[in-house]
């Protein structure tokens, strides 16, 4: 990730969970503006998704979706993506479409006509 860092601190995750999120069948996205020039992204999976191998694979896939579309995101946001149970069996294209649609609802994407 060129323009982003990962979220690791528990108090930052809790602050984001207190915001209103955006959800669909596969993912939940919590976002909040930060005062930094870069995005900070966290990906979480609950134990209901499966064993550690399944949860880690789901997290890797979601990080890859963000990495491939990083240039489309407006800088200066903290984001937490929570995977739902159906995200485990979803294809990569479904995850990507779901992730980007939630980011669009949250206003995190750069407008298409911007250079």
TIMI-2910 file (N, C-alpha, C, CB; in pm, 1 decimal, decimal comma, always signed):
<rs>
+----------+----------+----------+----------+----------+----------+----------+----------+----------+----------+----------+----------+------+
!      n_x !      n_y !      n_z !     ca_x !     ca_y !     ca_z !      c_x !      c_y !      c_z !     cb_x !     cb_y !     cb_z ! resn !
+----------+----------+----------+----------+----------+----------+----------+----------+----------+----------+----------+----------+------+
!    +84,4 !   -117,6 !     +0,0 !     +0,0 !     +0,0 !     +0,0 !    +88,8 !   +123,6 !     +0,0 !    -95,9 !     -0,1 !   +121,6 !  Unk !
!    +84,5 !   +198,7 !   -106,0 !   +170,6 !   +314,5 !   -122,6 !   +128,9 !   +431,2 !    -34,2 !   +171,2 !   +357,5 !   -266,4 !  Unk !
!     +0,6 !   +462,0 !    -33,1 !    -47,1 !   +584,5 !    +30,1 !   -119,4 !   +558,4 !   +160,9 !   -138,1 !   +658,6 !    -63,8 !  Unk !
!   -111,6 !   +437,9 !   +212,3 !   -189,7 !   +401,4 !   +329,3 !   -105,1 !   +324,9 !   +429,5 !   -310,5 !   +318,7 !   +288,8 !  Unk !
!   -154,9 !   +323,5 !   +552,0 !    -95,9 !   +242,3 !   +656,7 !   -206,7 !   +158,0 !   +718,6 !    -24,6 !   +330,6 !   +764,0 !  Unk !
!   -168,4 !    +62,2 !   +799,1 !   -269,3 !    -22,9 !   +861,0 !   -300,8 !    +26,9 !  +1001,2 !   -222,1 !   -169,1 !   +865,4 !  Unk !
!   -424,6 !     +5,9 !  +1041,6 !   -467,4 !    +39,3 !  +1177,0 !   -431,0 !    -75,9 !  +1268,5 !   -620,2 !    +69,1 !  +1182,7 !  Unk !
!   -374,4 !    -43,8 !  +1382,8 !   -335,7 !   -149,0 !  +1476,0 !   -379,7 !   -120,6 !  +1618,9 !   -186,9 !   -167,9 !  +1472,3 !  Unk !
!   -412,5 !     +2,2 !  +1650,7 !   -443,1 !    +39,6 !  +1788,4 !   -590,8 !    +18,2 !  +1820,9 !   -404,8 !   +185,1 !  +1813,2 !  Unk !
!   -614,5 !    -43,1 !  +1936,0 !   -749,8 !    -79,0 !  +1975,5 !   -839,1 !    +43,8 !  +1993,6 !   -746,3 !   -159,6 !  +2103,6 !  Unk !
!   -787,0 !   +151,9 !  +2049,5 !   -871,8 !   +268,2 !  +2072,8 !   -916,7 !   +333,2 !  +1941,7 !   -798,0 !   +369,9 !  +2158,6 !  Unk !
!   -838,3 !   +320,9 !  +1836,7 !   -878,5 !   +375,2 !  +1706,7 !   -991,2 !   +289,6 !  +1648,1 !   -757,1 !   +380,7 !  +1608,9 !  Unk !
!   -980,5 !   +157,4 !  +1662,2 !  -1087,9 !    +69,6 !  +1616,8 !  -1217,2 !   +100,3 !  +1692,0 !  -1048,6 !    -78,2 !  +1635,8 !  Unk !
!  -1208,6 !   +116,1 !  +1822,9 !  -1329,3 !   +144,4 !  +1901,3 !  -1391,8 !   +278,5 !  +1862,5 !  -1296,3 !   +143,7 !  +2050,9 !  Unk !
!  -1307,8 !   +378,0 !  +1833,2 !  -1358,6 !   +507,8 !  +1791,1 !  -1434,6 !   +495,7 !  +1658,7 !  -1243,2 !   +608,7 !  +1777,8 !  Unk !
!  -1384,5 !   +412,3 !  +1568,7 !  -1451,5 !   +393,1 !  +1440,3 !  -1580,1 !   +313,2 !  +1455,4 !  -1358,5 !   +323,4 !  +1342,4 !  Unk !
!  -1581,0 !   +213,5 !  +1543,7 !  -1702,8 !   +135,4 !  +1564,5 !  -1815,5 !   +221,4 !  +1620,4 !  -1675,1 !    +18,6 !  +1658,5 !  Unk !
!  -1782,5 !   +332,7 !  +1685,1 !  -1884,2 !   +422,7 !  +1740,5 !  -1952,1 !   +506,1 !  +1632,1 !  -1821,5 !   +514,9 !  +1844,4 !  Unk !
!  -1895,7 !   +511,8 !  +1512,2 !  -1957,5 !   +586,9 !  +1403,2 !  -2064,8 !   +502,3 !  +1336,8 !  -1851,7 !   +631,2 !  +1299,8 !  Unk !
!  -2147,4 !   +566,8 !  +1257,9 !  -2247,2 !   +490,8 !  +1183,2 !  -2176,8 !   +426,8 !  +1064,0 !  -2366,8 !   +582,1 !  +1136,8 !  Unk !
!  -2203,2 !   +301,4 !  +1041,3 !  -2135,1 !   +227,9 !   +935,1 !  -2222,2 !   +212,0 !   +812,6 !  -2092,1 !    +92,2 !   +984,6 !  Unk !
!  -2163,4 !   +156,9 !   +710,0 !  -2231,2 !   +126,4 !   +584,5 !  -2218,8 !    -24,0 !   +564,5 !  -2169,9 !   +207,4 !   +462,4 !  Unk !
!  -2330,2 !    -88,0 !   +532,6 !  -2328,7 !   -234,3 !   +528,1 !  -2399,3 !   -286,7 !   +404,7 !  -2393,6 !   -291,9 !   +652,7 !  Unk !
!  -2358,2 !   -405,9 !   +363,9 !  -2430,2 !   -484,2 !   +264,4 !  -2417,3 !   -630,8 !   +305,0 !  -2374,6 !   -459,0 !   +118,5 !  Unk !
!  -2448,4 !   -721,9 !   +217,9 !  -2450,4 !   -862,4 !   +254,6 !  -2315,2 !   -921,7 !   +287,8 !  -2510,1 !   -939,4 !   +146,1 !  Unk !
!  -2206,5 !   -863,6 !   +237,8 !  -2073,9 !   -921,8 !   +256,6 !  -1988,4 !   -847,9 !   +358,6 !  -2002,1 !   -925,3 !   +126,1 !  Unk !
!  -2001,2 !   -715,7 !   +364,1 !  -1908,6 !   -634,6 !   +443,3 !  -1980,9 !   -525,8 !   +520,7 !  -1803,2 !   -572,2 !   +353,5 !  Unk !
!  -1912,2 !   -474,2 !   +620,6 !  -1953,2 !   -352,8 !   +691,2 !  -1833,1 !   -259,1 !   +688,5 !  -2001,0 !   -383,3 !   +840,1 !  Unk !
!  -1855,3 !   -132,3 !   +656,3 !  -1746,9 !    -34,4 !   +647,2 !  -1774,1 !    +79,1 !   +744,1 !  -1731,9 !    +19,7 !   +502,4 !  Unk !
!  -1677,3 !   +105,8 !   +830,3 !  -1681,1 !   +220,2 !   +920,0 !  -1572,9 !   +316,4 !   +874,5 !  -1661,3 !   +177,6 !  +1069,9 !  Unk !
!  -1606,0 !   +444,7 !   +864,5 !  -1508,2 !   +542,3 !   +816,5 !  -1519,9 !   +671,5 !   +896,7 !  -1528,1 !   +570,2 !   +665,6 !  Unk !
!  -1405,5 !   +735,0 !   +912,9 !  -1399,2 !   +862,1 !   +983,9 !  -1279,4 !   +939,5 !   +930,0 !  -1388,4 !   +840,9 !  +1139,2 !  Unk !
!  -1296,8 !  +1068,8 !   +912,4 !  -1188,0 !  +1152,5 !   +861,8 !  -1078,7 !  +1165,5 !   +967,0 !  -1240,4 !  +1292,0 !   +821,3 !  Unk !
!   -953,4 !  +1159,5 !   +921,3 !   -841,2 !  +1182,8 !  +1012,1 !   -767,7 !  +1308,9 !   +967,2 !   -744,4 !  +1059,6 !  +1015,4 !  Unk !
!   -673,1 !  +1352,0 !  +1045,0 !   -599,5 !  +1474,7 !  +1012,1 !   -466,0 !  +1445,3 !   +947,3 !   -578,0 !  +1558,0 !  +1136,5 !  Unk !
!   -451,1 !  +1325,9 !   +897,0 !   -328,2 !  +1285,7 !   +830,9 !   -346,1 !  +1297,9 !   +680,4 !   -288,6 !  +1141,6 !   +870,2 !  Unk !
!   -239,5 !  +1293,2 !   +607,8 !   -247,2 !  +1301,8 !   +462,7 !   -264,3 !  +1166,2 !   +396,1 !   -124,4 !  +1368,5 !   +409,4 !  Unk !
!   -282,6 !  +1061,7 !   +476,3 !   -293,9 !   +927,3 !   +419,7 !   -411,6 !   +854,9 !   +483,1 !   -163,2 !   +847,1 !   +440,7 !  Unk !
!   -448,4 !   +746,0 !   +422,1 !   -553,8 !   +661,2 !   +476,1 !   -493,3 !   +559,4 !   +571,6 !   -631,4 !   +590,4 !   +362,7 !  Unk !
!   -572,0 !   +521,8 !   +670,5 !   -535,7 !   +410,9 !   +758,9 !   -648,4 !   +309,6 !   +749,7 !   -512,3 !   +458,8 !   +908,4 !  Unk !
!   -612,9 !   +184,0 !   +722,9 !   -711,8 !    +80,8 !   +695,4 !   -693,3 !    -35,2 !   +791,1 !   -701,7 !    +32,6 !   +550,0 !  Unk !
!   -805,6 !    -82,7 !   +846,1 !   -805,5 !   -201,5 !   +930,2 !   -908,3 !   -299,7 !   +877,7 !   -834,3 !   -165,5 !  +1077,5 !  Unk !
!   -877,3 !   -427,4 !   +885,7 !   -968,4 !   -532,9 !   +840,9 !   -987,9 !   -628,5 !   +957,8 !   -912,8 !   -608,2 !   +713,4 !  Unk !
!  -1113,5 !   -656,5 !   +992,4 !  -1141,7 !   -747,5 !  +1101,9 !  -1236,6 !   -856,7 !  +1057,1 !  -1199,9 !   -672,2 !  +1220,8 !  Unk !
!  -1223,3 !   -970,6 !  +1123,0 !  -1309,4 !  -1086,0 !  +1099,8 !  -1341,4 !  -1146,7 !  +1235,2 !  -1241,7 !  -1191,0 !  +1004,5 !  Unk !
!  -1468,0 !  -1176,8 !  +1258,4 !  -1506,2 !  -1241,0 !  +1383,6 !  -1481,7 !  -1390,4 !  +1378,6 !  -1652,0 !  -1213,5 !  +1415,0 !  Unk !
!  -1487,4 !  -1453,6 !  +1494,6 !  -1463,4 !  -1597,1 !  +1502,1 !  -1574,4 !  -1678,4 !  +1436,8 !  -1448,0 !  -1638,9 !  +1645,8 !  Unk !
!  -1688,9 !  -1618,3 !  +1413,2 !  -1798,5 !  -1689,7 !  +1348,0 !  -1766,9 !  -1723,8 !  +1203,0 !  -1925,2 !  -1607,1 !  +1354,3 !  Unk !
!  -1668,6 !  -1657,9 !  +1144,8 !  -1633,2 !  -1683,5 !  +1005,2 !  -1567,7 !  -1818,7 !   +985,7 !  -1541,5 !  -1575,7 !   +954,5 !  Unk !
!  -1500,3 !  -1870,0 !  +1086,0 !  -1433,8 !  -1998,7 !  +1072,8 !  -1304,2 !  -1999,5 !  +1150,1 !  -1407,9 !  -2031,4 !   +926,7 !  Unk !
!  -1224,5 !  -2099,8 !  +1123,5 !  -1096,1 !  -2112,6 !  +1191,3 !   -999,5 !  -2006,0 !  +1140,7 !  -1037,2 !  -2253,5 !  +1170,1 !  Unk !
!   -881,1 !  -2000,8 !  +1201,6 !   -783,8 !  -1895,9 !  +1173,1 !   -744,0 !  -1891,7 !  +1026,9 !   -661,4 !  -1914,9 !  +1257,9 !  Unk !
!   -732,6 !  -2007,8 !   +963,8 !   -694,1 !  -2011,8 !   +822,4 !   -797,3 !  -1940,2 !   +736,5 !   -677,4 !  -2157,1 !   +774,8 !  Unk !
!   -923,0 !  -1963,9 !   +763,9 !  -1032,5 !  -1902,5 !   +687,3 !  -1035,7 !  -1752,1 !   +712,6 !  -1169,1 !  -1966,5 !   +724,9 !  Unk !
!  -1022,9 !  -1712,0 !   +838,1 !  -1025,7 !  -1568,8 !   +870,7 !   -907,6 !  -1495,7 !   +808,2 !  -1025,0 !  -1548,5 !  +1022,7 !  Unk !
!   -788,9 !  -1554,5 !   +814,3 !   -671,4 !  -1489,9 !   +755,6 !   -682,2 !  -1479,4 !   +604,4 !   -545,5 !  -1566,2 !   +792,7 !  Unk !
!   -736,2 !  -1581,8 !   +538,5 !   -754,8 !  -1575,9 !   +393,7 !   -852,1 !  -1463,9 !   +357,0 !   -805,9 !  -1711,4 !   +340,1 !  Unk !
!   -958,4 !  -1450,5 !   +433,7 !  -1055,8 !  -1343,5 !   +407,8 !   -991,9 !  -1206,6 !   +426,5 !  -1178,0 !  -1357,8 !   +500,4 !  Unk !
!   -911,9 !  -1190,1 !   +531,6 !   -843,5 !  -1062,3 !   +553,5 !   -745,2 !  -1031,1 !   +441,1 !   -770,1 !  -1063,9 !   +687,5 !  Unk !
!   -670,4 !  -1131,9 !   +396,4 !   -575,6 !  -1110,3 !   +285,9 !   -648,2 !  -1066,4 !   +159,7 !   -494,8 !  -1238,2 !   +257,9 !  Unk !
!   -759,6 !  -1128,2 !   +130,3 !   -834,9 !  -1092,8 !    +10,1 !   -886,7 !   -949,4 !    +19,0 !   -952,0 !  -1190,4 !    -10,8 !  Unk !
!   -935,7 !   -907,9 !   +136,6 !   -987,0 !   -771,8 !   +151,9 !   -874,2 !   -668,5 !   +145,5 !  -1062,8 !   -758,4 !   +284,6 !  Unk !
!   -757,9 !   -700,7 !   +200,3 !   -643,8 !   -609,6 !   +187,7 !   -601,0 !   -596,6 !    +42,4 !   -526,0 !   -658,3 !   +273,3 !  Unk !
!   -609,0 !   -705,2 !    -32,4 !   -572,7 !   -701,5 !   -174,3 !   -672,3 !   -617,9 !   -254,4 !   -565,7 !   -843,8 !   -231,4 !  Unk !
!   -799,8 !   -626,2 !   -221,7 !   -899,0 !   -541,4 !   -288,3 !   -864,0 !   -395,1 !   -267,1 !  -1041,7 !   -571,0 !   -235,7 !  Unk !
!   -830,7 !   -360,0 !   -142,8 !   -793,7 !   -221,1 !   -116,5 !   -666,2 !   -183,2 !   -191,2 !   -775,5 !   -198,4 !    +33,9 !  Unk !
!   -565,7 !   -270,5 !   -189,7 !   -437,5 !   -239,8 !   -253,5 !   -454,0 !   -214,3 !   -402,9 !   -338,5 !   -354,0 !   -231,1 !  Unk !
!   -535,6 !   -293,8 !   -469,6 !   -555,3 !   -277,7 !   -613,7 !   -632,3 !   -150,8 !   -648,5 !   -628,2 !   -397,8 !   -669,4 !  Unk !
!   -714,6 !   -101,5 !   -556,4 !   -797,6 !    +15,8 !   -582,2 !   -757,8 !   +136,0 !   -497,4 !   -942,1 !    -17,6 !   -557,4 !  Unk !
!   -638,2 !   +133,6 !   -443,2 !   -594,4 !   +237,8 !   -350,2 !   -598,3 !   +377,6 !   -411,5 !   -454,4 !   +207,8 !   -302,3 !  Unk !
!   -565,3 !   +388,9 !   -537,4 !   -562,4 !   +520,4 !   -602,7 !   -701,2 !   +582,0 !   -615,3 !   -499,6 !   +508,9 !   -740,5 !  Unk !
!   -805,6 !   +502,2 !   -605,2 !   -942,6 !   +552,3 !   -618,0 !   -995,4 !   +614,0 !   -488,8 !  -1034,1 !   +440,4 !   -661,4 !  Unk !
!   -924,6 !   +594,0 !   -376,5 !   -972,5 !   +642,2 !   -248,0 !   -918,5 !   +781,4 !   -218,5 !   -933,1 !   +545,6 !   -136,9 !  Unk !
!  -1003,0 !   +866,6 !   -163,1 !   -963,3 !  +1000,2 !   -120,8 !   -874,6 !   +988,3 !     +2,1 !  -1087,4 !  +1089,1 !    -91,3 !  Unk !
!   -760,2 !  +1055,6 !     +6,6 !   -672,8 !  +1045,8 !   +124,3 !   -730,9 !  +1119,0 !   +244,5 !   -534,7 !  +1101,7 !    +92,3 !  Unk !
!   -687,6 !  +1075,2 !   +363,3 !   -727,7 !  +1142,6 !   +486,0 !   -840,3 !  +1075,5 !   +561,1 !   -767,0 !  +1280,1 !   +455,2 !  Unk !
!   -854,3 !   +943,9 !   +548,9 !   -962,6 !   +871,0 !   +615,1 !   -907,9 !   +753,3 !   +694,1 !  -1065,5 !   +822,2 !   +512,5 !  Unk !
!   -974,2 !   +724,6 !   +805,9 !   -955,0 !   +599,2 !   +879,0 !  -1070,4 !   +508,9 !   +839,9 !   -948,9 !   +621,6 !  +1036,0 !  Unk !
!  -1040,0 !   +384,1 !   +806,6 !  -1144,2 !   +289,1 !   +764,3 !  -1125,0 !   +156,4 !   +835,1 !  -1141,7 !   +268,7 !   +610,7 !  Unk !
!  -1236,0 !    +96,4 !   +874,3 !  -1235,6 !    -40,4 !   +924,5 !  -1337,6 !   -118,4 !   +842,8 !  -1268,1 !    -46,3 !  +1078,6 !  Unk !
!  -1294,0 !   -230,1 !   +788,0 !  -1381,7 !   -317,9 !   +711,1 !  -1401,8 !   -444,6 !   +793,0 !  -1321,9 !   -350,2 !   +568,7 !  Unk !
!  -1527,5 !   -480,4 !   +816,3 !  -1561,3 !   -600,9 !   +890,9 !  -1623,7 !   -699,7 !   +793,2 !  -1658,2 !   -569,5 !  +1010,4 !  Unk !
!  -1566,7 !   -818,6 !   +787,3 !  -1617,4 !   -921,5 !   +696,5 !  -1734,2 !   -994,0 !   +762,0 !  -1505,5 !  -1021,8 !   +658,0 !  Unk !
!  -1838,1 !  -1017,5 !   +684,3 !  -1950,7 !  -1097,7 !   +730,1 !  -1933,0 !  -1241,4 !   +683,2 !  -2084,7 !  -1039,5 !   +678,9 !  Unk !
!  -2017,0 !  -1329,3 !   +729,9 !  -2003,6 !  -1472,2 !   +703,2 !  -2003,7 !  -1503,7 !   +553,5 !  -2115,7 !  -1548,0 !   +771,5 !  Unk !
!  -2085,2 !  -1435,8 !   +476,8 !  -2094,4 !  -1463,3 !   +333,2 !  -1969,7 !  -1420,9 !   +256,5 !  -2214,8 !  -1393,5 !   +275,5 !  Unk !
!  -1884,6 !  -1337,7 !   +316,4 !  -1762,2 !  -1293,0 !   +249,0 !  -1662,7 !  -1406,8 !   +232,2 !  -1697,4 !  -1179,0 !   +327,0 !  Unk !
!  -1671,8 !  -1510,1 !   +315,9 !  -1578,6 !  -1622,0 !   +308,4 !  -1594,1 !  -1696,3 !   +175,9 !  -1600,4 !  -1718,1 !   +426,4 !  Unk !
!  -1716,8 !  -1717,4 !   +132,2 !  -1743,7 !  -1794,5 !    +10,8 !  -1757,3 !  -1708,5 !   -114,3 !  -1868,8 !  -1874,8 !    +29,1 !  Unk !
!  -1750,5 !  -1576,1 !    -99,3 !  -1769,1 !  -1486,7 !   -213,8 !  -1646,2 !  -1488,7 !   -304,4 !  -1797,5 !  -1343,2 !   -166,1 !  Unk !
!  -1669,5 !  -1465,1 !   -431,5 !  -1558,3 !  -1455,7 !   -525,4 !  -1486,1 !  -1322,0 !   -505,4 !  -1608,4 !  -1470,2 !   -672,4 !  Unk !
!  -1366,6 !  -1313,2 !   -561,3 !  -1288,7 !  -1189,6 !   -549,2 !  -1361,9 !  -1072,8 !   -615,3 !  -1149,0 !  -1207,3 !   -612,2 !  Unk !
!  -1425,8 !  -1097,8 !   -727,1 !  -1500,2 !   -991,9 !   -796,9 !  -1617,4 !   -942,8 !   -712,5 !  -1551,1 !  -1042,4 !   -933,3 !  Unk !
!  -1685,0 !  -1033,9 !   -643,8 !  -1795,4 !   -993,1 !   -556,8 !  -1744,4 !   -908,8 !   -440,1 !  -1870,8 !  -1116,3 !   -504,0 !  Unk !
!  -1631,8 !   -950,7 !   -381,2 !  -1574,0 !   -872,6 !   -272,1 !  -1534,0 !   -733,3 !   -318,6 !  -1453,0 !   -944,7 !   -213,6 !  Unk !
!  -1474,0 !   -726,3 !   -435,6 !  -1430,6 !   -597,0 !   -488,2 !  -1550,2 !   -506,3 !   -514,9 !  -1349,1 !   -616,0 !   -616,7 !  Unk !
!  -1653,2 !   -559,5 !   -575,7 !  -1772,8 !   -480,5 !   -604,9 !  -1838,4 !   -433,8 !   -474,7 !  -1873,1 !   -562,7 !   -689,6 !  Unk !
!  -1845,5 !   -521,2 !   -376,1 !  -1905,8 !   -487,7 !   -248,2 !  -1825,9 !   -379,3 !   -175,7 !  -1916,7 !   -612,4 !   -161,1 !  Unk !
!  -1694,7 !   -394,4 !   -172,9 !  -1605,0 !   -299,1 !   -106,4 !  -1618,8 !   -160,8 !   -170,5 !  -1457,4 !   -348,0 !   -113,8 !  Unk !
!  -1612,7 !   -156,1 !   -301,8 !  -1618,0 !    -26,4 !   -371,4 !  -1755,6 !    +38,2 !   -361,7 !  -1580,1 !    -43,9 !   -518,0 !  Unk !
!  -1861,4 !    -40,8 !   -358,2 !  -1994,2 !    +18,8 !   -344,7 !  -2011,5 !    +80,6 !   -205,8 !  -2103,7 !    -87,1 !   -370,3 !  Unk !
!  -1959,5 !    +15,0 !   -103,2 !  -1965,8 !    +73,3 !    +31,3 !  -1880,2 !   +199,0 !    +41,0 !  -1920,5 !    -28,9 !   +136,1 !  Unk !
!  -1763,6 !   +196,9 !    -20,7 !  -1677,5 !   +315,4 !    -20,4 !  -1745,6 !   +431,1 !    -93,6 !  -1541,1 !   +283,6 !    -85,8 !  Unk !
!  -1816,9 !   +400,1 !   -200,0 !  -1891,5 !   +503,6 !   -271,3 !  -2002,1 !   +561,9 !   -186,3 !  -1949,7 !   +447,9 !   -399,2 !  Unk !
!  -2074,0 !   +477,0 !   -112,6 !  -2180,3 !   +525,4 !    -23,7 !  -2123,7 !   +614,6 !    +85,6 !  -2255,8 !   +407,7 !    +38,9 !  Unk !
!  -2005,5 !   +580,0 !   +134,0 !  -1942,3 !   +656,3 !   +242,2 !  -1875,1 !   +783,7 !   +191,6 !  -1840,0 !   +569,8 !   +314,1 !  Unk !
!  -1863,8 !   +800,5 !    +60,2 !  -1800,3 !   +918,9 !     +3,6 !  -1648,9 !   +913,2 !     +9,1 !  -1848,0 !  +1041,2 !    +75,2 !  Unk !
!  -1592,2 !   +793,7 !     +3,9 !  -1447,2 !   +777,7 !    +13,7 !  -1376,7 !   +773,7 !   -120,5 !  -1415,7 !   +653,3 !    +88,6 !  Unk !
!  -1450,6 !   +760,5 !   -228,4 !  -1389,1 !   +747,6 !   -360,4 !  -1370,1 !   +882,8 !   -425,8 !  -1473,3 !   +658,2 !   -449,9 !  Unk !
!  -1263,1 !   +894,3 !   -500,4 !  -1235,6 !  +1014,4 !   -578,9 !  -1338,7 !  +1020,5 !   -691,5 !  -1088,2 !  +1014,1 !   -635,9 !  Unk !
!  -1397,6 !  +1136,4 !   -719,0 !  -1493,4 !  +1144,0 !   -829,3 !  -1429,6 !  +1103,0 !   -961,6 !  -1550,1 !  +1285,2 !   -840,4 !  Unk !
!  -1508,5 !  +1042,3 !  -1048,2 !  -1459,0 !   +989,4 !  -1175,5 !  -1399,8 !  +1098,3 !  -1265,3 !  -1571,3 !   +918,5 !  -1249,0 !  Unk !
!  -1456,3 !  +1220,3 !  -1261,9 !  -1409,5 !  +1325,5 !  -1351,4 !  -1287,1 !  +1399,0 !  -1298,1 !  -1520,0 !  +1423,8 !  -1376,1 !  Unk !
!  -1244,0 !  +1367,9 !  -1176,5 !  -1125,3 !  +1435,0 !  -1119,8 !   -998,8 !  +1377,6 !  -1183,3 !  -1120,5 !  +1418,6 !   -964,0 !  Unk !
!   -894,5 !  +1459,7 !  -1203,8 !   -772,2 !  +1410,5 !  -1266,9 !   -692,5 !  +1318,9 !  -1176,5 !   -686,2 !  +1525,8 !  -1309,3 !  Unk !
+----------+----------+----------+----------+----------+----------+----------+----------+----------+----------+----------+----------+------+
</rs>
